[in-house]
Amino acid sequence: MAGYLATLISSPTGSISHAWGEVVCADAGLDHQLIANRSGYQAWERFAVENLGDNKIALKAFNGKYVCAEQGLGWLMYANRDVIGPWETFELYTVRPPVFGDYGEFGLKNIGSGYWVCADSTRGNQLIADREAYGSWEKYYWSRGGLSLSGP
């Protein structure tokens, strides 16, 4: 797990892509809701990683707000918080460690909900922290600086 965290911390600003190839966006037109539906990288698709220790991270979106899993909205994810608490904290799980020329594969588990973060294809690829198990809908890749798509 430390390998992936070291990769993120060494390049703390970048983009997240889903296993299917879509890039995660904090959509300003939807109150900064996180959705995996972009084919490229622009400002809305950039995130900064903050290392909270013990393999936990926080993500800050382009708008300067932290990403959270909103309990009152069924754990849908938004970039709308000013401070880090349990809903804004994610445990980073290395599924496949990074190797030369590859950023590996990771999953995120929200501390507030206790569930995995999923890009739900039945809901327009909205990111939601409500899955009990890790599977193909919970796979993500990191792109340094948001310059190229990582993953398959």
N, CA, C and O of each residue as an XYZ file, in Angstrom:
608
protein
N       0.810     -1.196      0.000
C       0.000      0.000      0.000
C       0.848      1.251      0.000
O       0.465      2.265     -0.584
N       1.984      1.190      0.643
C       2.824      2.374      0.711
C       3.290      2.794     -0.664
O       3.517      3.983     -0.893
N       3.445      1.845     -1.604
C       3.895      2.169     -2.946
C       2.947      3.107     -3.655
O       3.385      4.062     -4.296
N       1.673      2.856     -3.552
C       0.711      3.714     -4.228
C       0.634      5.066     -3.557
O       0.571      6.089     -4.239
N       0.638      5.095     -2.251
C       0.603      6.361     -1.538
C       1.840      7.186     -1.889
O       1.740      8.397     -2.088
N       2.997      6.542     -1.967
C       4.224      7.249     -2.344
C       4.098      7.827     -3.749
O       4.571      8.934     -4.003
N       3.467      7.095     -4.666
C       3.259      7.591     -6.029
C       2.377      8.821     -6.013
O       2.683      9.812     -6.677
N       1.292      8.775     -5.270
C       0.381      9.920     -5.208
C       1.041     11.130     -4.565
O       0.885     12.256     -5.038
N       1.772     10.897     -3.495
C       2.392     12.001     -2.774
C       3.530     12.616     -3.597
O       3.769     13.821     -3.522
N       4.231     11.788     -4.382
C       5.317     12.327     -5.209
C       4.767     13.172     -6.356
O       5.485     14.010     -6.902
N       3.531     12.969     -6.717
C       2.865     13.760     -7.755
C       1.458     14.062     -7.271
O       0.494     13.484     -7.773
N       1.326     14.968     -6.292
C       0.064     15.106     -5.588
C      -1.071     15.784     -6.350
O      -2.202     15.806     -5.863
N      -0.802     16.335     -7.528
C      -1.879     16.918     -8.316
C      -2.005     16.126     -9.604
O      -1.028     15.918    -10.323
N      -3.222     15.691     -9.882
C      -3.435     14.904    -11.083
C      -4.903     14.630    -11.294
O      -5.771     15.338    -10.783
N      -5.162     13.584    -12.059
C      -6.528     13.216    -12.385
C      -6.768     11.757    -12.065
O      -5.839     10.950    -12.016
N      -8.028     11.436    -11.848
C      -8.438     10.077    -11.526
C      -9.252      9.553    -12.696
O     -10.184     10.208    -13.163
N      -8.895      8.373    -13.160
C      -9.713      7.757    -14.194
C     -10.283      6.463    -13.655
O      -9.685      5.798    -12.809
N     -11.446      6.123    -14.162
C     -12.117      4.900    -13.762
C     -11.616      3.762    -14.635
O     -11.058      3.999    -15.706
N     -11.809      2.535    -14.189
C     -11.324      1.363    -14.910
C     -11.848      1.292    -16.341
O     -11.200      0.705    -17.207
N     -13.007      1.879    -16.596
C     -13.570      1.835    -17.950
C     -12.990      2.912    -18.849
O     -13.310      2.957    -20.037
N     -12.141      3.780    -18.308
C     -11.486      4.798    -19.111
C     -12.034      6.195    -18.956
O     -11.425      7.143    -19.451
N     -13.159      6.362    -18.288
C     -13.705      7.698    -18.082
C     -12.931      8.428    -16.987
O     -12.470      7.821    -16.021
N     -12.800      9.728    -17.159
C     -12.083     10.554    -16.197
C     -13.088     11.129    -15.203
O     -14.183     11.544    -15.583
N     -12.707     11.151    -13.931
C     -13.571     11.670    -12.872
C     -13.534     13.191    -12.887
O     -12.474     13.807    -13.002
N     -14.711     13.775    -12.767
C     -14.894     15.222    -12.837
C     -15.665     15.702    -11.607
O     -16.579     15.026    -11.136
N     -15.287     16.878    -11.091
C     -16.110     17.576    -10.095
C     -16.909     18.600    -10.897
O     -16.447     19.719    -11.121
N     -18.084     18.219    -11.320
C     -18.864     18.968    -12.308
C     -19.458     20.245    -11.710
O     -20.375     20.188    -10.891
N     -18.930     21.383    -12.123
C     -19.401     22.667    -11.595
C     -20.856     22.922    -11.959
O     -21.541     23.669    -11.260
N     -21.335     22.323    -13.027
C     -22.730     22.480    -13.414
C     -23.688     21.659    -12.579
O     -24.904     21.832    -12.670
N     -23.145     20.758    -11.759
C     -23.961     19.894    -10.888
C     -23.529     20.044     -9.430
O     -23.431     19.050     -8.711
N     -23.274     21.259     -8.996
C     -22.848     21.539     -7.617
C     -21.574     20.797     -7.231
O     -21.398     20.431     -6.069
N     -20.687     20.572     -8.196
C     -19.401     19.912     -7.989
C     -19.540     18.441     -7.588
O     -18.726     17.911     -6.832
N     -20.576     17.801     -8.104
C     -20.748     16.365     -7.899
C     -19.673     15.623     -8.691
O     -19.318     16.034     -9.795
N     -19.150     14.519     -8.122
C     -18.143     13.723     -8.810
C     -18.808     12.692     -9.711
O     -19.653     11.908     -9.281
N     -18.398     12.719    -10.977
C     -18.939     11.822    -11.988
C     -17.786     11.367    -12.877
O     -16.933     12.172    -13.248
N     -17.758     10.087    -13.218
C     -16.751      9.557    -14.136
C     -17.353      9.512    -15.531
O     -17.867      8.482    -15.969
N     -17.280     10.662    -16.234
C     -17.909     10.726    -17.553
C     -17.155     11.596    -18.550
O     -17.725     12.011    -19.559
N     -15.892     11.878    -18.286
C     -15.118     12.729    -19.194
C     -14.118     11.888    -19.991
O     -13.639     10.852    -19.529
N     -13.822     12.362    -21.192
C     -12.859     11.648    -22.025
C     -11.483     12.291    -21.981
O     -10.519     11.704    -22.471
N     -11.369     13.469    -21.413
C     -10.092     14.160    -21.338
C      -9.952     14.924    -20.035
O     -10.808     14.853    -19.153
N      -8.849     15.657    -19.937
C      -8.506     16.355    -18.710
C      -8.557     17.857    -18.909
O      -7.884     18.404    -19.783
N      -9.357     18.515    -18.095
C      -9.407     19.968    -18.032
C      -9.359     20.329    -16.546
O      -9.044     19.476    -15.716
N      -9.662     21.562    -16.205
C      -9.579     22.011    -14.807
C     -10.497     21.216    -13.886
O     -10.098     20.874    -12.773
N     -11.720     20.915    -14.325
C     -12.671     20.234    -13.450
C     -12.239     18.808    -13.124
O     -12.787     18.203    -12.202
N     -11.287     18.265    -13.842
C     -10.849     16.881    -13.660
C      -9.553     16.778    -12.861
O      -8.963     15.700    -12.789
N      -9.108     17.855    -12.272
C      -7.850     17.836    -11.504
C      -8.139     17.778    -10.005
O      -9.038     18.450     -9.499
N      -7.357     16.962     -9.316
C      -7.489     16.784     -7.872
C      -6.113     16.839     -7.228
O      -5.115     16.451     -7.835
N      -6.073     17.323     -5.998
C      -4.850     17.297     -5.199
C      -5.050     16.283     -4.087
O      -6.132     16.184     -3.508
N      -4.002     15.533     -3.794
C      -4.040     14.509     -2.753
C      -3.359     15.059     -1.510
O      -2.257     15.602     -1.589
N      -4.013     14.918     -0.361
C      -3.396     15.270      0.912
C      -3.233     14.001      1.733
O      -4.197     13.277      1.984
N      -2.001     13.744      2.146
C      -1.684     12.564      2.945
C      -2.079     12.831      4.397
O      -1.547     13.746      5.026
N      -3.001     12.043      4.926
C      -3.462     12.201      6.305
C      -2.803     11.215      7.254
O      -3.096     11.210      8.450
N      -1.902     10.369      6.720
C      -1.223      9.370      7.531
C      -2.027      8.085      7.614
O      -3.230      8.073      7.354
N      -1.361      7.019      7.976
C      -1.995      5.708      8.163
C      -2.787      5.273      6.913
O      -3.873      4.704      7.018
N      -2.220      5.553      5.743
C      -2.810      5.177      4.453
C      -4.157      5.845      4.173
O      -4.978      5.315      3.425
N      -4.372      7.003      4.777
C      -5.596      7.757      4.549
C      -5.262      9.041      3.808
O      -4.217      9.655      4.022
N      -6.188      9.432      2.922
C      -5.987     10.635      2.121
C      -7.262     11.481      2.097
O      -8.349     11.013      2.435
N      -7.094     12.718      1.695
C      -8.207     13.601      1.352
C      -7.939     14.078     -0.064
O      -6.786     14.201     -0.478
N      -8.995     14.343     -0.796
C      -8.886     14.850     -2.163
C      -9.456     16.261     -2.205
O     -10.537     16.524     -1.677
N      -8.717     17.161     -2.838
C      -9.185     18.534     -2.995
C      -9.374     18.782     -4.491
O      -8.475     18.532     -5.293
N     -10.547     19.273     -4.849
C     -10.884     19.517     -6.252
C     -10.385     20.885     -6.705
O      -9.852     21.659     -5.910
N     -10.563     21.168     -7.983
C     -10.115     22.417     -8.594
C     -10.722     23.645     -7.925
O     -10.126     24.722     -7.961
N     -11.902     23.499     -7.313
C     -12.578     24.627     -6.683
C     -12.055     24.927     -5.274
O     -12.567     25.813     -4.590
N     -11.023     24.175     -4.849
C     -10.428     24.394     -3.531
C     -11.188     23.729     -2.401
O     -10.879     23.955     -1.231
N     -12.170     22.921     -2.728
C     -12.995     22.232     -1.717
C     -12.610     20.754     -1.655
O     -12.164     20.162     -2.638
N     -12.798     20.183     -0.471
C     -12.518     18.763     -0.275
C     -13.674     17.902     -0.776
O     -14.842     18.281     -0.697
N     -13.315     16.752     -1.286
C     -14.305     15.778     -1.742
C     -14.888     15.080     -0.525
O     -14.156     14.693      0.386
N     -16.203     14.921     -0.510
C     -16.864     14.230      0.592
C     -17.895     13.255      0.049
O     -18.349     13.372     -1.090
N     -18.254     12.296      0.882
C     -19.382     11.393      0.617
C     -20.525     11.914      1.482
O     -20.464     11.850      2.710
N     -21.554     12.422      0.842
C     -22.674     13.071      1.528
C     -23.657     12.059      2.103
O     -24.405     11.428      1.355
N     -23.663     11.900      3.412
C     -24.560     10.943      4.059
C     -26.017     11.253      3.747
O     -26.791     10.342      3.452
N     -26.394     12.497      3.807
C     -27.786     12.887      3.588
C     -28.258     12.712      2.155
O     -29.453     12.813      1.876
N     -27.329     12.449      1.248
C     -27.667     12.237     -0.159
C     -27.294     10.820     -0.600
O     -26.963     10.591     -1.763
N     -27.349      9.880      0.331
C     -27.076      8.482     -0.014
C     -25.625      8.203     -0.330
O     -25.328      7.275     -1.083
N     -24.707      8.987      0.228
C     -23.271      8.834      0.065
C     -22.773      9.224     -1.325
O     -21.680      8.817     -1.720
N     -23.564     10.014     -2.082
C     -23.057     10.588     -3.336
C     -21.881     11.493     -3.001
O     -21.822     12.069     -1.914
N     -20.955     11.616     -3.928
C     -19.732     12.364     -3.657
C     -19.748     13.740     -4.317
O     -20.110     13.899     -5.482
N     -19.338     14.729     -3.515
C     -19.290     16.125     -3.956
C     -17.980     16.754     -3.486
O     -17.401     16.330     -2.486
N     -17.527     17.756     -4.210
C     -16.381     18.562     -3.789
C     -16.937     19.875     -3.264
O     -17.040     20.858     -3.997
N     -17.299     19.879     -1.966
C     -17.970     21.063     -1.410
C     -17.650     21.322      0.059
O     -18.398     22.034      0.729
N     -16.565     20.766      0.571
C     -16.254     20.920      1.991
C     -15.007     21.744      2.217
O     -14.055     21.683      1.438
N     -15.019     22.520      3.298
C     -13.878     23.364      3.645
C     -12.895     22.683      4.593
O     -11.718     23.043      4.628
N     -13.366     21.707      5.358
C     -12.508     21.026      6.330
C     -12.607     19.511      6.141
O     -13.554     18.999      5.544
N     -11.607     18.820      6.664
C     -11.544     17.362      6.545
C     -12.101     16.716      7.801
O     -11.649     17.005      8.909
N     -13.077     15.846      7.629
C     -13.640     15.020      8.689
C     -13.781     13.609      8.143
O     -13.212     13.306      7.094
N     -14.519     12.737      8.818
C     -14.663     11.352      8.346
C     -15.273     11.239      6.948
O     -14.889     10.355      6.183
N     -16.207     12.111      6.605
C     -16.841     12.023      5.289
C     -15.884     12.446      4.177
O     -16.092     12.101      3.014
N     -14.832     13.196      4.530
C     -13.847     13.676      3.559
C     -12.558     12.863      3.585
O     -11.587     13.215      2.915
N     -12.545     11.788      4.347
C     -11.355     10.952      4.496
C     -11.572      9.616      3.802
O     -12.625      8.992      3.929
N     -10.546      9.193      3.062
C     -10.614      7.952      2.302
C      -9.397      7.101      2.602
O      -8.273      7.598      2.668
N      -9.637      5.810      2.782
C      -8.530      4.880      2.922
C      -8.140      4.417      1.533
O      -8.985      4.013      0.735
N      -6.848      4.483      1.258
C      -6.319      4.124     -0.050
C      -5.908      2.657     -0.046
O      -5.101      2.238      0.784
N      -6.461      1.876     -0.969
C      -6.130      0.465     -1.101
C      -5.416      0.240     -2.421
O      -5.954      0.524     -3.492
N      -4.201     -0.273     -2.331
C      -3.472     -0.626     -3.542
C      -3.950     -1.990     -3.993
O      -3.816     -2.976     -3.268
N      -4.506     -2.045     -5.191
C      -4.967     -3.305     -5.755
C      -3.857     -3.898     -6.610
O      -3.565     -5.091     -6.530
N      -3.246     -3.053     -7.425
C      -2.089     -3.447     -8.225
C      -1.081     -2.321     -8.088
O      -1.358     -1.191     -8.491
N       0.098     -2.616     -7.520
C       1.057     -1.540     -7.261
C       1.577     -0.914     -8.553
O       1.596     -1.550     -9.606
N       1.999      0.345     -8.448
C       2.566      0.996     -9.621
C       3.906      0.372     -9.978
O       4.670     -0.037     -9.103
N       4.178      0.306    -11.262
C       5.476     -0.133    -11.781
C       5.909      0.888    -12.816
O       5.143      1.785    -13.167
N       7.126      0.757    -13.301
C       7.657      1.721    -14.264
C       6.700      1.895    -15.444
O       6.329      0.922    -16.100
N       6.309      3.132    -15.705
C       5.437      3.437    -16.828
C       3.965      3.140    -16.589
O       3.166      3.207    -17.524
N       3.593      2.817    -15.367
C       2.223      2.421    -15.054
C       1.913      2.951    -13.662
O       2.766      2.896    -12.776
N       0.712      3.460    -13.458
C       0.350      4.009    -12.155
C      -0.410      3.024    -11.288
O      -0.922      3.393    -10.230
N      -0.491      1.770    -11.724
C      -1.159      0.770    -10.900
C      -2.658      0.971    -10.853
O      -3.249      1.639    -11.701
N      -3.248      0.377     -9.843
C      -4.701      0.412     -9.687
C      -5.005      0.553     -8.200
O      -4.341     -0.057     -7.362
N      -6.010      1.359     -7.879
C      -6.340      1.542     -6.474
C      -7.839      1.600     -6.263
O      -8.611      1.790     -7.202
N      -8.233      1.433     -5.018
C      -9.606      1.600     -4.590
C      -9.627      2.564     -3.418
O      -8.627      2.742     -2.723
N     -10.775      3.180     -3.207
C     -10.950      4.107     -2.091
C     -12.119      3.649     -1.236
O     -13.185      3.311     -1.751
N     -11.909      3.641      0.067
C     -12.988      3.339      1.006
C     -13.213      4.582      1.857
O     -12.285      5.082      2.494
N     -14.435      5.072      1.865
C     -14.762      6.261      2.637
C     -14.843      5.917      4.116
O     -15.484      4.935      4.489
N     -14.205      6.705      4.951
C     -14.193      6.451      6.392
C     -15.570      6.708      6.997
O     -15.999      5.965      7.879
N     -16.263      7.737      6.543
C     -17.578      8.073      7.095
C     -18.618      7.005      6.854
O     -19.373      6.657      7.762
N     -18.670      6.476      5.639
C     -19.670      5.457      5.318
C     -19.174      4.051      5.597
O     -19.970      3.150      5.863
N     -17.849      3.857      5.537
C     -17.280      2.523      5.685
C     -17.387      1.698      4.409
O     -17.114      0.497      4.422
N     -17.779      2.329      3.313
C     -17.993      1.616      2.058
C     -17.018      2.072      0.971
O     -16.407      3.137      1.052
N     -16.900      1.215     -0.052
C     -16.059      1.483     -1.214
C     -16.701      2.549     -2.099
O     -17.924      2.654     -2.190
N     -15.847      3.330     -2.745
C     -16.289      4.331     -3.714
C     -16.469      3.649     -5.060
O     -15.574      2.958     -5.546
N     -17.634      3.852     -5.652
C     -18.028      3.208     -6.895
C     -18.404      4.263     -7.923
O     -18.936      5.317     -7.573
N     -18.126      3.975     -9.204
C     -18.674      4.772    -10.304
C     -19.829      3.943    -10.849
O     -19.624      2.996    -11.609
N     -21.026      4.305    -10.459
C     -22.211      3.486    -10.726
C     -22.744      3.731    -12.138
O     -23.301      4.790    -12.424
N     -22.568      2.750    -13.011
C     -22.985      2.918    -14.407
C     -24.501      2.974    -14.554
O     -25.000      3.462    -15.568
N     -25.237      2.487    -13.570
C     -26.700      2.558    -13.643
C     -27.214      3.940    -13.241
O     -28.404      4.229    -13.371
N     -26.306      4.794    -12.752
C     -26.670      6.150    -12.323
C     -25.799      7.191    -13.028
O     -25.439      8.206    -12.430
N     -25.463      6.948    -14.282
C     -24.687      7.925    -15.036
C     -23.251      8.058    -14.584
O     -22.645      9.114    -14.768
N     -22.687      7.009    -13.994
C     -21.310      6.980    -13.489
C     -21.065      7.974    -12.364
O     -19.948      8.464    -12.199
N     -22.111      8.274    -11.584
C     -21.940      9.097    -10.389
C     -21.057      8.339     -9.408
O     -21.193      7.125     -9.255
N     -20.144      9.057     -8.738
C     -19.350      8.426     -7.694
C     -20.164      8.406     -6.413
O     -20.759      9.405     -6.009
N     -20.170      7.240     -5.790
C     -20.969      7.025     -4.589
C     -20.221      6.056     -3.671
O     -19.675      5.057     -4.139
N     -20.196      6.343     -2.384
C     -19.480      5.503     -1.416
C     -20.486      4.610     -0.698
O     -20.829      4.843      0.461
N     -20.958      3.567     -1.420
C     -21.986      2.705     -0.826
C     -21.811      1.221     -1.146
O     -22.758      0.447     -1.006
N     -20.628      0.819     -1.568
C     -20.429     -0.581     -1.949
C     -19.708     -1.359     -0.860
O     -18.704     -0.911     -0.306
N     -20.248     -2.538     -0.567
C     -19.680     -3.370      0.490
C     -18.433     -4.121      0.056
O     -17.626     -4.509      0.900
N     -18.259     -4.333     -1.245
C     -17.123     -5.103     -1.741
C     -16.451     -4.365     -2.893
O     -17.068     -3.547     -3.575
N     -15.192     -4.668     -3.089
C     -14.417     -4.102     -4.191
C     -14.629     -4.951     -5.445
O     -14.551     -6.178     -5.389
N     -14.896     -4.296     -6.571
C     -15.060     -4.984     -7.848
C     -14.691     -4.052     -8.984
O     -14.036     -3.035     -8.756
N     -15.094     -4.375    -10.197
C     -14.684     -3.596    -11.365
C     -15.209     -2.161    -11.329
O     -14.570     -1.276    -11.897
N     -16.329     -1.900    -10.694
C     -16.868     -0.540    -10.620
C     -16.140      0.313     -9.579
O     -16.378      1.517     -9.492
N     -15.272     -0.292     -8.802
C     -14.554      0.417     -7.740
C     -13.063      0.591     -8.054
O     -12.289      0.931     -7.159
N     -12.647      0.368     -9.297
C     -11.236      0.476     -9.705
C     -10.939      1.866    -10.249
O     -11.715      2.429    -11.022
N      -9.793      2.407     -9.825
C      -9.373      3.726    -10.289
C      -7.881      3.743    -10.584
O      -7.126      2.895    -10.107
N      -7.468      4.735    -11.387
C      -6.074      4.952    -11.753
C      -5.764      6.431    -11.580
O      -6.647      7.281    -11.690
N      -4.502      6.726    -11.308
C      -4.055      8.096    -11.107
C      -3.213      8.527    -12.294
O      -2.380      7.758    -12.773
N      -3.417      9.739    -12.770
C      -2.593     10.316    -13.823
C      -1.888     11.536    -13.263
O      -2.536     12.473    -12.796
N      -0.591     11.530    -13.305
C       0.196     12.657    -12.788
C      -0.078     13.904    -13.594
O       0.047     13.908    -14.819
N      -0.441     14.926    -12.924
C      -0.651     16.207    -13.582
C      -1.828     16.223    -14.541
O      -2.086     17.241    -15.183
N      -2.540     15.122    -14.647
C      -3.677     15.076    -15.547
C      -3.296     15.150    -17.006
O      -4.057     15.680    -17.816
N      -2.133     14.629    -17.360
C      -1.651     14.759    -18.730
C      -2.003     13.575    -19.615
O      -2.134     13.728    -20.830
N      -2.158     12.402    -19.024
C      -2.460     11.238    -19.845
C      -3.308     10.259    -19.040
O      -3.270     10.245    -17.810
N      -4.061      9.456    -19.748
C      -4.929      8.493    -19.101
C      -4.123      7.274    -18.682
O      -3.379      6.715    -19.488
N      -4.263      6.860    -17.436
C      -3.592      5.659    -16.943
C      -4.562      4.516    -16.949
O      -5.776      4.722    -16.955
N      -4.052      3.334    -16.946
C      -4.899      2.152    -16.902
C      -4.996      1.489    -18.260
O      -4.255      1.820    -19.185
N      -5.919      0.548    -18.366
C      -6.004     -0.243    -19.590
C      -6.469      0.576    -20.778
O      -6.590      0.047    -21.883
